[in-house]
Amino acid sequence: MKDALFECRHLVKRYGESTVVHDLSFAIGPGECLGVIGPNGAGKTTTIRMCLGLTAPDAGTITAFGHHMPRDALAIKAQLGVVSQMDTLDPDFDCAENLLVYGRYFGLPAATVRERIPRLLEFAALSHKAQAKPGELSGGMKRRLSLARALVNDPRLLMLDEPTTGLDPQARHLMWERLQMLLQQGKSILLTTHFMDEAERLCSRLLVLDHGRKIAEGRPRELIAQHLEPDVVEVYGQGALALAQGSEHAATRALAARVEVSGETVFFYTAQAMPLLEALGAHPHLRTLHRPANLEDLFLKLTGRQIREDG
């Protein structure tokens, strides 16, 4: 990518006989949000750790802001903001003190950090909690404080590893609003997430990983159009599974390009939904939902519907 702020080329990471990241390349441009999605064990967190210089790749290169990782790790980290999966706030300091101490880690003068603290707390909607300690905050407040802390050094690129995991819908939407504001300000974001609505809402491009390999990359809507039929009809209720399995329903299944089963729900993927919906009208006891194909459909098609238990 021309003028990329951050670029990884042919990254490889092995642990013993297992290759957890295999020949992975990607780049992030100015003002761009690149989403990294994939099942558990796909290599997302290992990739983030290599990008942060916490884990050394076995092969490949990482360059950022004209520097090389891990050789120039300090120079790169000075321009990064990080929000990890786990809460790393200091429980002994209040919100303002957490920001002050973190800013000092970057070598910023105390006066500079103190001048930034009111704006950061306002951005995080935490001005009224400046003297509260993390233990007094809700989960959403803690995540917003972590985001404010990641901004204390005015980074060019934010790396966010599943930043809204565990938040209720209201807290997630407020976090999304703040991330949209940062993108409008020209910040770049690398975001890993398990929430497909989050990825579609925030990300200008997506990287889909599975078993450590890149299996797709592109803009969300373009990837959906490339890999999926445009319409989905979900069918559920008693007798739904017979539609996918019984020979007497072969004509109904033939109206869809693809049929998948997950639990007690049957998914019909089609380019023409009306004939299928008319055929399903002969089964009024079944419940149906007709909707456009979305990013979750793409994710499940590319990575499968089976549960992944590994981390």
C-alpha positions as CSV (number, residue, x, y, z in Angstrom):
1,M,0.0,0.0,0.0
2,K,1.3,3.4,-1.0
3,D,2.0,5.7,2.0
4,A,1.2,2.9,4.5
5,L,1.7,3.9,8.1
6,F,2.1,0.3,9.2
7,E,3.0,-2.7,7.1
8,C,3.6,-6.4,7.8
9,R,5.1,-8.6,5.2
10,H,5.1,-12.4,5.2
11,L,4.9,-12.8,9.0
12,V,5.4,-16.3,10.3
13,K,5.1,-17.4,14.0
14,R,5.6,-21.0,15.2
15,Y,5.2,-22.5,18.6
16,G,6.9,-25.9,18.5
17,E,5.4,-27.9,15.6
18,S,2.4,-25.5,15.3
19,T,2.4,-22.6,12.9
20,V,0.0,-20.0,14.4
21,V,0.6,-17.3,11.8
22,H,1.5,-18.3,8.3
23,D,2.8,-15.9,5.6
24,L,0.6,-13.0,6.7
25,S,0.9,-9.6,4.9
26,F,-1.2,-6.5,5.4
27,A,-0.9,-2.7,5.6
28,I,-2.8,0.1,7.3
29,G,-3.1,3.6,5.6
30,P,-3.7,7.0,7.2
31,G,-7.2,7.4,8.6
32,E,-8.1,3.8,7.9
33,C,-9.7,1.3,10.2
34,L,-8.5,-2.2,9.4
35,G,-10.5,-5.0,11.0
36,V,-9.0,-8.4,11.7
37,I,-11.7,-11.1,12.2
38,G,-11.4,-14.8,12.6
39,P,-12.4,-17.7,14.9
40,N,-10.7,-18.5,18.2
41,G,-7.2,-19.7,17.4
42,A,-7.0,-17.9,14.1
43,G,-3.9,-16.0,15.1
44,K,-5.4,-12.6,15.8
45,T,-3.8,-12.0,19.2
46,T,-0.5,-13.4,18.2
47,T,-0.4,-11.0,15.2
48,I,-1.2,-8.1,17.5
49,R,1.6,-9.2,19.9
50,M,4.1,-9.3,17.0
51,C,2.9,-5.8,15.8
52,L,3.6,-4.5,19.3
53,G,7.0,-6.1,19.6
54,L,5.9,-8.4,22.4
55,T,6.5,-11.5,20.3
56,A,9.2,-11.8,17.8
57,P,8.2,-13.3,14.4
58,D,10.1,-16.3,13.1
59,A,10.0,-14.8,9.6
60,G,8.8,-11.6,7.9
61,T,9.1,-7.9,8.6
62,I,7.1,-5.2,10.4
63,T,7.6,-1.6,9.5
64,A,5.9,1.4,11.0
65,F,6.3,5.2,10.6
66,G,9.6,4.6,8.8
67,H,11.0,2.3,11.5
68,H,11.4,-1.5,11.9
69,M,10.0,-3.6,14.6
70,P,11.4,-4.9,16.9
71,R,14.7,-3.0,16.3
72,D,13.0,0.4,16.7
73,A,10.3,-0.7,19.1
74,L,10.5,2.4,21.3
75,A,10.2,4.8,18.4
76,I,7.2,2.9,17.0
77,K,5.5,2.5,20.4
78,A,5.8,6.3,20.9
79,Q,3.3,6.7,18.0
80,L,1.0,3.8,19.0
81,G,-2.0,3.6,21.3
82,V,-3.0,0.2,22.6
83,V,-6.2,-1.1,24.2
84,S,-5.8,-4.8,25.1
85,Q,-8.4,-7.4,25.8
86,M,-7.7,-7.5,29.5
87,D,-8.2,-4.5,31.8
88,T,-4.7,-3.1,32.7
89,L,-5.8,0.0,34.6
90,D,-4.0,0.6,37.9
91,P,-6.6,0.0,40.6
92,D,-4.8,2.2,43.1
93,F,-5.0,5.4,41.0
94,D,-8.1,7.4,40.1
95,C,-9.0,8.1,36.5
96,A,-7.0,11.3,36.2
97,E,-4.0,9.6,37.9
98,N,-4.1,6.6,35.6
99,L,-3.8,9.0,32.6
100,L,-1.0,11.0,34.2
101,V,1.1,8.0,35.2
102,Y,0.6,6.4,31.7
103,G,1.6,9.6,30.0
104,R,4.8,9.8,32.0
105,Y,5.7,6.3,30.7
106,F,6.1,8.1,27.3
107,G,8.4,10.7,28.7
108,L,5.9,13.4,28.4
109,P,6.3,16.3,30.8
110,A,3.8,16.2,33.7
111,A,2.4,19.6,32.7
112,T,1.7,18.4,29.2
113,V,-0.2,15.4,30.4
114,R,-2.2,17.4,33.0
115,E,-3.2,19.8,30.2
116,R,-4.5,16.8,28.1
117,I,-6.3,15.0,31.0
118,P,-9.6,17.1,31.0
119,R,-10.0,16.7,27.2
120,L,-9.3,13.0,27.4
121,L,-11.8,12.5,30.2
122,E,-14.4,14.6,28.3
123,F,-13.8,12.4,25.2
124,A,-14.4,9.3,27.3
125,A,-17.5,10.8,28.9
126,L,-15.8,10.5,32.3
127,S,-15.3,14.1,33.4
128,H,-17.5,13.4,36.4
129,K,-15.4,10.4,37.4
130,A,-12.0,12.0,37.4
131,Q,-11.4,11.2,41.1
132,A,-13.0,7.7,40.9
133,K,-10.9,4.6,41.0
134,P,-11.3,1.8,38.4
135,G,-13.0,-0.4,40.9
136,E,-15.9,2.2,41.1
137,L,-16.5,2.2,37.3
138,S,-18.8,0.1,35.2
139,G,-17.3,-2.1,32.5
140,G,-18.1,0.4,29.8
141,M,-16.5,3.2,31.8
142,K,-13.3,1.1,32.2
143,R,-13.1,0.5,28.5
144,R,-13.5,4.2,27.7
145,L,-10.9,5.0,30.3
146,S,-8.5,2.5,28.6
147,L,-9.2,4.2,25.3
148,A,-8.5,7.6,26.8
149,R,-5.3,6.3,28.3
150,A,-4.3,4.9,24.8
151,L,-4.7,8.5,23.4
152,V,-2.6,10.2,26.0
153,N,0.5,10.3,23.7
154,D,-1.6,11.5,20.7
155,P,-0.8,8.3,18.7
156,R,-1.1,8.1,14.9
157,L,-2.3,4.5,15.1
158,L,-4.5,2.7,17.6
159,M,-4.3,-1.1,18.1
160,L,-7.5,-2.3,19.7
161,D,-7.8,-6.0,20.7
162,E,-11.5,-6.8,21.1
163,P,-12.2,-3.5,22.8
164,T,-16.0,-4.0,23.4
165,T,-16.0,-7.6,24.6
166,G,-18.2,-7.9,27.7
167,L,-20.0,-4.6,27.2
168,D,-23.8,-4.2,27.1
169,P,-25.3,-2.8,23.9
170,Q,-25.5,0.8,25.2
171,A,-21.8,0.8,26.2
172,R,-20.8,-0.8,22.9
173,H,-22.6,1.9,20.9
174,L,-21.0,4.7,23.0
175,M,-17.6,3.1,22.3
176,W,-18.3,2.9,18.6
177,E,-19.3,6.6,18.6
178,R,-15.9,7.5,20.2
179,L,-14.0,5.3,17.7
180,Q,-15.9,6.9,14.8
181,M,-14.8,10.3,16.1
182,L,-11.2,9.3,16.2
183,L,-11.4,8.1,12.5
184,Q,-12.9,11.4,11.6
185,Q,-10.0,13.1,13.3
186,G,-7.6,11.2,11.0
187,K,-6.4,8.5,13.4
188,S,-5.7,5.0,12.0
189,I,-7.1,1.9,13.8
190,L,-6.2,-1.8,13.8
191,L,-9.2,-3.5,15.3
192,T,-9.7,-7.2,16.2
193,T,-13.3,-8.2,17.1
194,H,-15.7,-11.0,17.3
195,F,-18.7,-8.7,16.7
196,M,-19.5,-8.7,13.0
197,D,-21.8,-5.6,13.3
198,E,-18.9,-3.8,14.9
199,A,-16.6,-4.8,12.1
200,E,-19.1,-3.7,9.4
201,R,-19.8,-0.4,11.2
202,L,-16.3,0.7,11.9
203,C,-13.9,-0.9,9.4
204,S,-13.0,0.4,6.0
205,R,-11.3,-2.9,5.2
206,L,-11.3,-6.4,6.7
207,L,-8.7,-9.1,7.0
208,V,-10.2,-12.5,7.6
209,L,-7.9,-15.0,9.3
210,D,-8.3,-18.7,9.8
211,H,-5.6,-21.1,11.1
212,G,-3.1,-18.3,10.9
213,R,-3.7,-17.7,7.2
214,K,-5.3,-14.8,5.4
215,I,-8.3,-16.2,3.6
216,A,-9.9,-12.9,2.5
217,E,-9.3,-9.2,2.4
218,G,-11.3,-6.2,1.2
219,R,-14.1,-3.8,2.0
220,P,-17.0,-5.4,4.0
221,R,-19.7,-4.9,1.4
222,E,-17.5,-5.9,-1.5
223,L,-16.5,-9.1,0.4
224,I,-20.2,-9.9,1.0
225,A,-21.0,-9.4,-2.6
226,Q,-18.1,-11.5,-3.8
227,H,-18.7,-14.5,-1.6
228,L,-22.4,-14.6,-0.9
229,E,-25.8,-14.7,-2.5
230,P,-27.6,-11.4,-1.8
231,D,-30.6,-12.7,0.2
232,V,-30.9,-15.0,3.2
233,V,-34.1,-16.7,4.4
234,E,-33.9,-18.2,7.9
235,V,-36.4,-20.9,8.8
236,Y,-36.9,-22.2,12.3
237,G,-39.5,-23.9,14.4
238,Q,-40.7,-27.5,14.7
239,G,-40.2,-29.3,11.4
240,A,-37.7,-26.8,10.0
241,L,-34.8,-29.4,9.8
242,A,-37.0,-31.6,7.6
243,L,-36.7,-28.9,4.9
244,A,-33.0,-29.4,4.8
245,Q,-33.0,-33.1,5.0
246,G,-36.2,-34.7,3.7
247,S,-36.3,-35.9,0.1
248,E,-39.9,-34.6,-0.1
249,H,-38.6,-31.0,0.2
250,A,-35.9,-31.3,-2.5
251,A,-37.9,-28.9,-4.8
252,T,-37.9,-26.2,-2.0
253,R,-34.2,-26.6,-1.5
254,A,-33.6,-26.3,-5.2
255,L,-34.9,-22.7,-5.0
256,A,-31.8,-21.7,-3.0
257,A,-28.2,-21.6,-4.2
258,R,-27.0,-23.0,-0.9
259,V,-28.6,-24.4,2.3
260,E,-27.0,-24.6,5.7
261,V,-28.1,-25.8,9.1
262,S,-27.1,-24.4,12.4
263,G,-28.8,-25.8,15.5
264,E,-32.5,-25.8,14.7
265,T,-32.3,-23.0,12.1
266,V,-32.1,-23.6,8.3
267,F,-30.4,-20.9,6.3
268,F,-31.4,-20.6,2.6
269,Y,-29.0,-18.4,0.5
270,T,-30.5,-17.2,-2.7
271,A,-30.4,-14.6,-5.4
272,Q,-34.2,-14.7,-5.8
273,A,-36.0,-14.9,-2.5
274,M,-39.7,-14.6,-3.6
275,P,-40.1,-18.1,-5.1
276,L,-38.6,-19.6,-2.0
277,L,-40.8,-17.5,0.3
278,E,-43.9,-18.5,-1.7
279,A,-42.9,-22.2,-1.3
280,L,-42.4,-21.8,2.4
281,G,-45.9,-20.3,2.6
282,A,-47.1,-23.9,2.4
283,H,-45.6,-24.4,5.9
284,P,-47.4,-21.7,8.0
285,H,-46.3,-23.4,11.3
286,L,-42.7,-22.4,10.5
287,R,-41.2,-19.0,11.3
288,T,-39.2,-17.3,8.6
289,L,-36.9,-14.2,8.5
290,H,-35.9,-12.7,5.1
291,R,-32.9,-10.4,5.2
292,P,-29.9,-9.3,3.2
293,A,-26.7,-11.3,3.5
294,N,-24.4,-9.8,6.1
295,L,-20.9,-10.0,7.5
296,E,-21.8,-12.8,9.9
297,D,-22.9,-14.9,6.9
298,L,-19.5,-14.2,5.2
299,F,-17.6,-15.1,8.4
300,L,-19.5,-18.4,8.8
301,K,-19.1,-19.3,5.1
302,L,-15.3,-18.7,5.1
303,T,-14.5,-20.2,8.5
304,G,-17.3,-22.7,9.1
305,R,-20.0,-23.0,11.7
306,Q,-18.3,-25.4,14.0
307,I,-17.4,-24.2,17.5
308,R,-13.7,-23.5,18.1
309,E,-12.7,-24.2,21.7
310,D,-9.0,-23.2,21.4
311,G,-7.9,-19.7,22.4
